[in-house]
Amino acid sequence: MRIPLVAANWKMHKTIPEARAYLERLIELVGREPGVEVVVIPSFTSLPAATELLAGTPIGLGAQDAYPEPAGAYTGEVSVTQVADVGVRYVLCGHSERRTLFGEGDDLVGRKVQAAVVHGLAPILCVGETLAERQGGRAWEVVERQLERGIAGLDDNPRGLVIAYEPVWAIGTGVAAQPSDAQAMAARIRVWLRERFGAPGDRVRIQYGGSVNPDNARGFLSLPDVDGALVGGASLDPDAFWAIARSAHR
């Protein structure tokens, strides 16, 4: 049975004192046996403080991005080795904002996924189509391409890989996809994973991301092929985020 994974992507929010206050409250809420895997993904500046506070708790830590080269003349970037050194377990690869705002292509995203696995981290590969692509009947074509190139560097062992299906038109807009849309895409991704990895493909968790909030979370998190959520804006409040995470308890 796949344990649901609910992750809080803070994006470019929270100072270090704000991060500390949030995590102290979340630790209190989650307790010792949450029944769901809870992960917090803060800004780079808050990662050391988060590592310190989360030590000994069941709450995991992730990074919002990581450059695939271990070191070099890449001003402004943070490498996979550097985030691993801080103590993160997960790393987002190919979030739609990285793809659309910063021009990250499928090949670079694939290098990030491969580098994360090589350095013992679990990549959360984000895939999803734009509204124009969906309306044009190309949703699966786009997602399949992102999957193929995203994991091109992996062998037949997915090694902790997580897939986050995030329809671009539903991110930060307040307009979530319908649960039926999410299930249809997640089921198709599941079939693809089985074809690519065989039996281990059934172990890969598939998250839904896109305007998830406490009111609609259960509708998504009760779907048979959705194994959690990648939460954006609603994750900035620890009580709201925990309400979402609790909806994933099975």
Secondary structure, DSSP 8 states (H G I E B T S, - for coil): ----EEEEE--S---HHHHHHHHHHHHHHH-S--SSEEEEE--GGGHHHHHHHHTTSS-EEEES--BSSSSSS-TT--BHHHHHHHT-SEEEES-HHHHHHS---HHHHHHHHHHHHHTT-EEEEEE---HHHHHTT-HHHHHHHHHHHHTTT--S--TT-EEEE--GGGSSSS----HHHHHHHHHHHHHHHHHHHSGGGGGSEEEE-SS--TTTHHHHHTSTT--EEEE-GGGGSHHHHHHHHHHT--
